[in-house]
Each structure stands twice: as C-alpha cells, then as structure tokens.
Amino acid sequence: MAVSRGVFAVLVAASLGLAAAPGARAADPDELAGGRNAGTPEAWGTALPTYLVVGASELSPRNSSIGVGCIQSCQLRYATSVVPEQFYAPIHIPSGALLTYLELDYYDATAAGQAFATLGVCDRSAEGCSGFSGPCSNGALTCSGDAAGSGFFVDQEDITSYGIVIDNEQNRYVIAAGNSTADGTTAISQIIIGYVRQVSPPPASATFADVPTSHPLFQFIEALVASGVTAGCGGGNYCPNAPLTRGQMEVFLAKALGLQWN
C-alpha cells in the first residue's frame, strides 16, 4: 500500500517533534554521583521524554563572594555562604520543547536547612531574569525540605502544569540552586530536567491552497514547511493525497534529520 504525502508528513513531524512524579525517595550516594539518567539516549518523537543532567561540578557560584565546599570525593557540592540561590548553570534544550520533569539529587543530614533547585528564565542579554514559584518553603520547584534529613535522597517533581515551552530566540534558561546550611550537611549531587519535543502550533494562514487551516493534517504539513523539509508539489499545492515515492521519502528524511555523508 502506498503512503500518501500527507500521512508521511504526520509521521515525520510527530516523530521528530518539529518546532519553528512528585515525592522523595532514598538513594544510594554512588547512584547519585554516577548520574542514573546520564546514559539515557536522546528521545525523538512527542511522547517519550529526554533527560538533561546538570552535575554538581557544572554549578557555578553566582558571584565571587560565595565559597564552595564538597563532599563524597567532591561529587556533591555545597555553598559555604548562606545567601539565596548560590549556584547557577545554563541549560540548553531545543526550542519548542515542553519541560515536564525536575529532579534534585541531594544530601541532607539536618533539620536546620535544605538543598533546593529551581528554573530561571532570562532575557537574551541576562539583564532581567524571573523564576517559577514552587512548593518549597523558599519558593523553589524542588528541594530536600525543612524536616530532619537522613542522608542521600531524591526529590522528583512533575512540572508539566507550569507550561514551560523553550524559546531560545527570546530567552536564556538557567538552573538556580543552593543550600541553606554552610557546613556540608546539605549538598547537591545533580539536577535532572526532563522535556518532550512538540510539533509547532499551526500558523494563522495556510502555505498551500490544497491544505487549508481546516485540513486535519494542516499543523504537521506546516511544521515540515517551516523546518525546510518540503516546499510542496508545485503550483502552490502540497498534494497531501498523492502517493509518496521512495525518492521523495529519501528527501524528506534526509532534510528532517540533517543527514550528511562526511
């Protein structure tokens, strides 16, 4: 059975995501330091998440006055100055992706403070930044909490409801993290951000005469056009019901994946 150009557009757009679980559990320190999701391959499509790991060594003090200490062979980091959001780290996620998950892997052995992490959105020149208010006592999205700690733990938060869609053209994104004790009784191992790719929202007007805005495949075909994968079949049309040849399929896939021979 031949596959139509329209159906293939849906398959490619959805597969590539083309774009113009709460609570804490105990964890082993070696598991935390090793980055249990670090080896997860990048997921394509719009259903399975991809995970970005920010290790403790990637957290930079936000200014020169903040001292840094470490434990567990320096695989966990803590600030020796108790000020808000001692550490920052840039994160690089594809535009159009929806952030769905935030995990803090930490050490907490005291009821006197907590380790925490949150997300910040800055303008391109970093002149202004804003964050997202979360469930922690200091407003962070994920934390170890103010109750008595008992060692190495993981806090996992579903952040899908915040509706954070990455826009790298207008914004920069950072992890802001820290600890509220200065003696190493609270420390950070790593932070994990999960995201899913999305097909771009449909534009207001149609590119092709035979694929109007009311067409069921409109969003997907427009995503291919915006990504430079296809220019239609000629004459201002896309020909969504025309059979797709092997040659046309090769062009679609090569352009969508950015394939090259060297």
C-alpha positions in Angstrom: 0.0 0.0 0.0 1.4 3.4 -1.0 1.8 6.0 1.7 0.4 9.5 0.9 2.5 12.6 1.2 0.1 13.9 3.9 0.3 10.8 6.1 4.1 10.8 5.8 4.2 14.4 6.9 2.4 13.5 10.1 4.8 10.6 10.7 7.9 12.8 10.2 6.7 15.8 12.1 5.4 13.8 15.1 8.4 11.5 15.2 10.9 14.4 15.2 8.8 16.8 17.2 9.5 19.6 14.7 9.2 23.1 16.0 9.7 26.7 14.4 6.4 12.1 39.5 6.3 14.0 42.8 7.9 12.9 46.1 11.2 11.9 47.6 12.9 8.5 47.9 16.1 7.3 49.4 19.0 6.9 47.1 22.5 5.4 47.2 25.3 8.0 47.0 27.1 6.2 44.2 23.8 6.2 42.2 23.5 10.0 42.7 27.1 10.8 41.8 27.0 8.5 38.7 24.0 10.2 37.1 21.5 7.4 36.7 19.9 9.1 33.7 23.2 10.4 32.2 23.3 7.5 29.7 19.7 7.8 28.5 19.7 8.3 24.7 18.1 11.4 23.4 14.4 10.5 22.6 12.7 11.6 19.4 9.0 12.0 19.0 6.4 13.8 21.1 5.7 11.1 23.8 8.9 9.9 25.4 11.0 12.4 27.4 14.6 13.3 27.1 16.6 14.0 30.2 19.3 16.6 30.7 21.7 16.1 33.6 23.4 19.0 35.3 26.1 17.7 37.6 27.4 19.4 40.8 30.6 20.4 39.0 28.6 22.3 36.5 27.1 24.6 39.1 28.9 27.9 39.3 28.8 30.4 42.2 26.7 33.3 41.2 29.4 35.8 42.4 33.0 35.7 43.7 32.0 36.1 47.3 30.4 32.7 47.5 32.6 29.9 48.8 32.3 26.3 47.6 32.7 23.1 49.5 32.3 19.5 48.5 31.7 16.0 50.0 31.8 12.4 48.7 35.1 12.8 46.8 33.8 16.2 45.6 30.9 14.7 43.7 28.5 16.7 45.7 28.8 20.5 46.1 27.6 23.0 48.6 28.0 26.7 49.2 29.8 27.9 52.3 27.9 31.2 52.2 24.2 31.2 53.1 22.6 33.5 50.6 19.7 32.9 48.1 20.4 30.8 45.0 24.2 30.4 45.4 24.7 28.5 42.2 23.7 28.9 38.5 24.1 26.7 35.5 22.9 27.3 31.9 20.7 24.7 30.3 20.5 24.0 26.6 17.2 22.4 25.4 15.7 22.6 21.9 13.3 25.4 21.1 9.6 24.3 21.3 10.3 21.6 23.9 7.9 21.4 26.9 9.6 20.9 30.3 7.9 18.1 32.2 10.2 17.0 35.0 12.6 18.3 37.5 14.7 16.2 39.9 17.1 17.1 42.6 19.6 14.5 43.9 20.9 15.7 47.2 22.4 15.1 50.6 20.5 16.4 53.7 21.5 15.4 57.2 20.0 18.2 59.2 16.7 19.8 60.1 18.3 23.2 60.1 18.2 23.7 56.4 17.7 22.3 52.9 19.1 21.8 49.4 17.0 23.2 46.6 16.8 23.9 42.9 14.5 25.9 40.6 14.4 27.2 37.0 15.1 30.7 35.8 14.2 32.4 32.5 16.4 35.4 31.5 16.3 37.7 28.5 19.0 37.3 25.9 21.3 39.9 27.5 20.6 38.5 31.0 19.5 41.9 32.2 16.4 40.5 33.7 15.5 37.1 35.0 12.4 35.5 36.5 11.7 32.2 38.2 8.7 29.9 38.8 7.1 29.7 42.3 7.2 26.1 43.5 6.1 24.1 46.6 9.2 24.6 48.7 9.3 26.9 51.7 11.6 29.3 49.8 9.6 29.1 46.6 11.9 26.7 44.7 10.5 24.0 42.4 12.3 21.1 44.1 14.0 20.8 47.5 15.0 18.4 50.3 12.6 20.2 52.7 13.0 21.7 56.1 12.3 18.5 58.1 15.1 16.4 59.6 17.1 14.8 56.8 18.6 11.3 56.8 21.3 11.3 54.1 21.1 10.8 50.4 17.7 11.4 48.8 16.0 12.3 45.5 13.1 14.7 45.0 11.1 14.3 41.8 8.6 16.9 40.6 6.2 16.9 37.7 6.4 20.4 36.2 4.2 19.9 33.2 1.5 22.1 34.5 3.8 25.1 34.5 3.6 25.1 30.7 7.3 26.0 30.2 8.0 25.9 26.5 11.5 26.7 25.5 12.1 29.7 23.3 15.8 30.1 22.6 15.3 33.0 20.2 14.0 35.3 23.0 15.2 33.7 26.2 18.1 32.0 28.1 17.4 29.3 30.7 19.3 28.5 33.9 19.2 26.3 36.9 19.3 28.2 40.1 20.3 26.1 43.1 21.7 26.2 46.5 21.7 25.1 50.2 20.7 26.8 53.4 23.4 25.4 55.6 27.1 26.2 55.2 28.7 23.2 56.9 28.1 20.4 54.3 25.0 19.0 56.0 23.1 19.9 52.8 24.6 19.4 49.4 23.7 18.9 45.8 24.7 15.9 43.6 22.9 16.7 40.4 19.8 18.1 38.8 17.9 16.4 36.1 15.5 18.2 33.7 13.0 16.2 31.6 11.4 17.5 28.4 9.3 16.3 25.5 9.5 17.7 21.9 6.4 19.2 20.4 5.2 19.9 16.9 4.9 23.6 16.4 1.4 25.1 16.8 -0.3 25.7 13.5 0.1 29.2 11.9 -2.8 31.5 11.3 -2.7 31.2 7.5 -2.0 28.3 5.1 1.0 27.9 2.9 -0.7 25.6 0.3 -4.0 26.0 -1.4 -4.9 22.3 -1.0 -4.1 22.3 2.7 -6.3 24.9 4.3 -6.3 25.7 8.0 -9.2 23.4 8.4 -7.4 20.4 7.0 -6.7 17.6 9.6 -3.0 17.5 8.6 -2.5 21.2 8.5 -0.4 21.6 11.6 2.0 18.8 10.6 2.5 19.9 7.0 3.1 23.4 8.0 5.7 22.2 10.5 7.6 20.5 7.7 7.4 23.6 5.6 8.7 25.8 8.4 11.5 23.4 9.0 12.6 23.4 5.4 11.8 19.8 4.8 9.4 20.3 1.9 8.3 23.0 -0.5 5.2 21.2 -1.7 4.5 19.6 -5.1 4.4 22.8 -7.2 1.8 25.3 -8.3 1.2 26.4 -4.7 0.0 23.0 -3.6 1.2 20.2 -1.3 -0.7 17.3 -2.8 -1.4 15.6 0.5 -3.2 12.6 -1.0 -0.6 11.9 -3.7 1.4 8.7 -3.3 4.9 9.2 -1.9 7.8 7.8 -4.0 10.9 6.3 -2.5 12.9 9.2 -3.8 10.6 11.8 -2.2 10.8 9.8 1.1 14.6 10.0 1.0 14.4 13.8 0.6 12.0 14.2 3.5 14.1 12.0 5.8 17.5 13.5 4.8 16.3 17.0 5.3 14.4 16.3 8.5 17.4 14.5 10.1 20.0 16.8 8.6 21.9 13.7 7.2 25.3 14.1 5.5 27.8 11.6 4.2 31.0 13.0 5.7 
